[in-house]
Amino acid sequence: MTLHTAIVKTEENKISSEEAKKFILSEQNGAESIFVGRVRNENSGKEVTAVTYDVHDQAVIKSFQSICSDAKSKFDKNASIFLEHAKGYVSVGEISILIAVSSAHRDEAFKICRYILEEIKHKSPIWKKEHYIEGNEQWLPGYSLRPKEEIK
Protein backbone atom coordinates (compact mmCIF):
# COMPACT_ATOMS: atom_id res chain seq x y z
CA MET A 1 0.00 0.00 0.00
CA THR A 2 1.41 3.38 -0.98
CA LEU A 3 -1.33 5.75 0.20
CA HIS A 4 -2.68 6.49 3.66
CA THR A 5 -5.20 9.29 4.28
CA ALA A 6 -7.04 9.93 7.52
CA ILE A 7 -8.89 12.41 9.68
CA VAL A 8 -7.58 12.19 13.24
CA LYS A 9 -10.14 12.99 15.93
CA THR A 10 -8.06 14.86 18.50
CA GLU A 11 -10.08 13.69 21.50
CA GLU A 12 -9.12 10.10 20.60
CA ASN A 13 -5.66 10.35 19.03
CA LYS A 14 -2.75 12.53 17.94
CA ILE A 15 -1.04 12.72 14.56
CA SER A 16 2.27 10.83 14.69
CA SER A 17 5.32 11.68 12.61
CA GLU A 18 6.81 8.30 13.59
CA GLU A 19 3.85 6.46 12.02
CA ALA A 20 4.27 8.57 8.89
CA LYS A 21 7.99 7.80 8.62
CA LYS A 22 7.36 4.07 8.97
CA PHE A 23 4.58 4.15 6.37
CA ILE A 24 6.60 5.88 3.63
CA LEU A 25 9.82 3.90 4.18
CA SER A 26 10.65 2.10 0.95
CA GLU A 27 13.78 0.58 -0.56
CA GLN A 28 12.73 1.77 -4.02
CA ASN A 29 12.47 5.42 -2.96
CA GLY A 30 15.59 7.45 -2.19
CA ALA A 31 13.97 10.69 -1.02
CA GLU A 32 11.56 11.64 1.73
CA SER A 33 9.82 14.94 2.29
CA ILE A 34 7.79 15.59 5.41
CA PHE A 35 5.63 18.62 6.09
CA VAL A 36 4.36 19.14 9.62
CA GLY A 37 1.83 21.92 10.16
CA ARG A 38 1.37 23.08 13.74
CA VAL A 39 -0.97 25.57 15.35
CA ARG A 40 0.93 28.81 15.89
CA ASN A 41 0.41 31.32 18.70
CA GLU A 42 -0.43 34.34 16.51
CA ASN A 43 -2.56 35.09 13.48
CA SER A 44 -3.37 38.52 12.04
CA GLY A 45 -2.07 40.23 15.16
CA LYS A 46 -4.20 38.15 17.55
CA GLU A 47 -2.78 35.84 20.22
CA VAL A 48 -4.05 32.34 19.50
CA THR A 49 -4.33 29.58 22.13
CA ALA A 50 -5.80 26.84 19.93
CA VAL A 51 -7.70 26.04 16.75
CA THR A 52 -10.75 23.83 16.40
CA TYR A 53 -10.91 22.08 13.04
CA ASP A 54 -14.21 20.83 11.71
CA VAL A 55 -14.42 18.67 8.62
CA HIS A 56 -16.91 16.76 6.54
CA ASP A 57 -15.18 13.40 7.09
CA GLN A 58 -16.39 11.55 4.00
CA ALA A 59 -15.85 14.49 1.63
CA VAL A 60 -12.42 15.25 3.08
CA ILE A 61 -11.18 11.68 2.70
CA LYS A 62 -12.50 11.61 -0.86
CA SER A 63 -10.72 14.90 -1.64
CA PHE A 64 -7.49 13.69 0.01
CA GLN A 65 -7.49 10.52 -2.06
CA SER A 66 -8.17 12.44 -5.26
CA ILE A 67 -5.47 15.03 -4.54
CA CYS A 68 -2.90 12.35 -3.69
CA SER A 69 -3.78 10.35 -6.79
CA ASP A 70 -3.37 13.48 -8.92
CA ALA A 71 -0.01 14.22 -7.27
CA LYS A 72 1.24 10.72 -8.00
CA SER A 73 0.08 10.98 -11.62
CA LYS A 74 1.79 14.34 -12.08
CA PHE A 75 5.10 13.66 -10.34
CA ASP A 76 5.82 10.00 -9.47
CA LYS A 77 3.38 7.10 -9.77
CA ASN A 78 5.52 5.02 -7.37
CA ALA A 79 5.54 7.58 -4.56
CA SER A 80 4.28 6.64 -1.10
CA ILE A 81 2.09 9.23 0.62
CA PHE A 82 0.92 9.55 4.23
CA LEU A 83 -1.60 12.34 4.88
CA GLU A 84 -3.43 13.07 8.12
CA HIS A 85 -5.38 16.12 9.27
CA ALA A 86 -6.71 16.88 12.74
CA LYS A 87 -10.40 17.19 13.56
CA GLY A 88 -11.28 18.87 16.84
CA TYR A 89 -9.43 21.08 19.32
CA VAL A 90 -5.69 21.51 18.66
CA SER A 91 -3.58 23.57 21.08
CA VAL A 92 -0.70 25.83 20.07
CA GLY A 93 2.33 23.73 19.13
CA GLU A 94 0.36 20.59 18.33
CA ILE A 95 0.26 19.05 14.85
CA SER A 96 -2.76 19.91 12.72
CA ILE A 97 -1.60 18.34 9.43
CA LEU A 98 1.14 15.96 8.41
CA ILE A 99 2.12 15.11 4.85
CA ALA A 100 4.92 12.59 4.33
CA VAL A 101 6.11 11.53 0.90
CA SER A 102 8.75 9.12 -0.32
CA SER A 103 9.75 9.19 -3.95
CA ALA A 104 12.58 8.03 -6.17
CA HIS A 105 14.11 11.54 -6.20
CA ARG A 106 14.03 14.63 -3.96
CA ASP A 107 12.54 16.99 -6.53
CA GLU A 108 9.43 14.84 -6.92
CA ALA A 109 9.11 14.31 -3.15
CA PHE A 110 9.20 18.07 -2.52
CA LYS A 111 6.78 18.81 -5.38
CA ILE A 112 4.28 16.16 -4.25
CA CYS A 113 4.33 17.44 -0.67
CA ARG A 114 3.78 21.07 -1.75
CA TYR A 115 1.13 20.14 -4.32
CA ILE A 116 -0.90 18.21 -1.75
CA LEU A 117 -0.75 21.02 0.81
CA GLU A 118 -1.86 23.71 -1.64
CA GLU A 119 -4.63 21.57 -3.14
CA ILE A 120 -6.06 20.72 0.30
CA LYS A 121 -6.52 24.44 1.01
CA HIS A 122 -8.65 24.82 -2.13
CA LYS A 123 -10.43 21.47 -2.44
CA SER A 124 -11.06 19.98 1.01
CA PRO A 125 -14.00 21.00 3.22
CA ILE A 126 -12.05 21.86 6.37
CA TRP A 127 -13.06 24.77 8.60
CA LYS A 128 -11.10 26.34 11.42
CA LYS A 129 -12.14 28.30 14.46
CA GLU A 130 -9.40 30.17 16.28
CA HIS A 131 -9.47 30.52 20.07
CA TYR A 132 -7.84 33.68 21.44
CA ILE A 133 -6.08 34.49 24.68
CA GLU A 134 -8.84 36.98 25.62
CA GLY A 135 -11.32 34.08 25.66
CA ASN A 136 -13.16 34.85 22.43
CA GLU A 137 -13.14 32.74 19.26
CA GLN A 138 -13.76 33.20 15.54
CA TRP A 139 -14.41 31.00 12.51
CA LEU A 140 -11.98 31.97 9.78
CA PRO A 141 -12.98 32.55 6.17
CA GLY A 142 -11.73 29.85 3.84
CA TYR A 143 -11.52 29.20 0.15
CA SER A 144 -14.55 28.43 -1.96
CA LEU A 145 -14.68 24.77 -2.97
CA ARG A 146 -16.64 25.62 -6.09
CA PRO A 147 -14.80 25.93 -9.41
CA LYS A 148 -13.74 29.52 -10.17
CA GLU A 149 -16.12 29.64 -13.15
CA GLU A 150 -19.08 29.25 -10.77
CA ILE A 151 -18.00 32.10 -8.47
CA LYS A 152 -19.20 35.35 -10.03
C-alpha positions in Angstrom: 0.0 0.0 0.0 1.4 3.4 -1.0 -1.3 5.7 0.2 -2.7 6.5 3.7 -5.2 9.3 4.3 -7.0 9.9 7.5 -8.9 12.4 9.7 -7.6 12.2 13.2 -10.1 13.0 15.9 -8.1 14.9 18.5 -10.1 13.7 21.5 -9.1 10.1 20.6 -5.7 10.3 19.0 -2.7 12.5 17.9 -1.0 12.7 14.6 2.3 10.8 14.7 5.3 11.7 12.6 6.8 8.3 13.6 3.8 6.5 12.0 4.3 8.6 8.9 8.0 7.8 8.6 7.4 4.1 9.0 4.6 4.1 6.4 6.6 5.9 3.6 9.8 3.9 4.2 10.7 2.1 0.9 13.8 0.6 -0.6 12.7 1.8 -4.0 12.5 5.4 -3.0 15.6 7.4 -2.2 14.0 10.7 -1.0 11.6 11.6 1.7 9.8 14.9 2.3 7.8 15.6 5.4 5.6 18.6 6.1 4.4 19.1 9.6 1.8 21.9 10.2 1.4 23.1 13.7 -1.0 25.6 15.4 0.9 28.8 15.9 0.4 31.3 18.7 -0.4 34.3 16.5 -2.6 35.1 13.5 -3.4 38.5 12.0 -2.1 40.2 15.2 -4.2 38.1 17.6 -2.8 35.8 20.2 -4.0 32.3 19.5 -4.3 29.6 22.1 -5.8 26.8 19.9 -7.7 26.0 16.7 -10.8 23.8 16.4 -10.9 22.1 13.0 -14.2 20.8 11.7 -14.4 18.7 8.6 -16.9 16.8 6.5 -15.2 13.4 7.1 -16.4 11.5 4.0 -15.9 14.5 1.6 -12.4 15.2 3.1 -11.2 11.7 2.7 -12.5 11.6 -0.9 -10.7 14.9 -1.6 -7.5 13.7 0.0 -7.5 10.5 -2.1 -8.2 12.4 -5.3 -5.5 15.0 -4.5 -2.9 12.3 -3.7 -3.8 10.4 -6.8 -3.4 13.5 -8.9 0.0 14.2 -7.3 1.2 10.7 -8.0 0.1 11.0 -11.6 1.8 14.3 -12.1 5.1 13.7 -10.3 5.8 10.0 -9.5 3.4 7.1 -9.8 5.5 5.0 -7.4 5.5 7.6 -4.6 4.3 6.6 -1.1 2.1 9.2 0.6 0.9 9.6 4.2 -1.6 12.3 4.9 -3.4 13.1 8.1 -5.4 16.1 9.3 -6.7 16.9 12.7 -10.4 17.2 13.6 -11.3 18.9 16.8 -9.4 21.1 19.3 -5.7 21.5 18.7 -3.6 23.6 21.1 -0.7 25.8 20.1 2.3 23.7 19.1 0.4 20.6 18.3 0.3 19.0 14.8 -2.8 19.9 12.7 -1.6 18.3 9.4 1.1 16.0 8.4 2.1 15.1 4.9 4.9 12.6 4.3 6.1 11.5 0.9 8.8 9.1 -0.3 9.7 9.2 -4.0 12.6 8.0 -6.2 14.1 11.5 -6.2 14.0 14.6 -4.0 12.5 17.0 -6.5 9.4 14.8 -6.9 9.1 14.3 -3.2 9.2 18.1 -2.5 6.8 18.8 -5.4 4.3 16.2 -4.3 4.3 17.4 -0.7 3.8 21.1 -1.7 1.1 20.1 -4.3 -0.9 18.2 -1.7 -0.8 21.0 0.8 -1.9 23.7 -1.6 -4.6 21.6 -3.1 -6.1 20.7 0.3 -6.5 24.4 1.0 -8.6 24.8 -2.1 -10.4 21.5 -2.4 -11.1 20.0 1.0 -14.0 21.0 3.2 -12.1 21.9 6.4 -13.1 24.8 8.6 -11.1 26.3 11.4 -12.1 28.3 14.5 -9.4 30.2 16.3 -9.5 30.5 20.1 -7.8 33.7 21.4 -6.1 34.5 24.7 -8.8 37.0 25.6 -11.3 34.1 25.7 -13.2 34.8 22.4 -13.1 32.7 19.3 -13.8 33.2 15.5 -14.4 31.0 12.5 -12.0 32.0 9.8 -13.0 32.5 6.2 -11.7 29.9 3.8 -11.5 29.2 0.1 -14.6 28.4 -2.0 -14.7 24.8 -3.0 -16.6 25.6 -6.1 -14.8 25.9 -9.4 -13.7 29.5 -10.2 -16.1 29.6 -13.2 -19.1 29.2 -10.8 -18.0 32.1 -8.5 -19.2 35.4 -10.0 
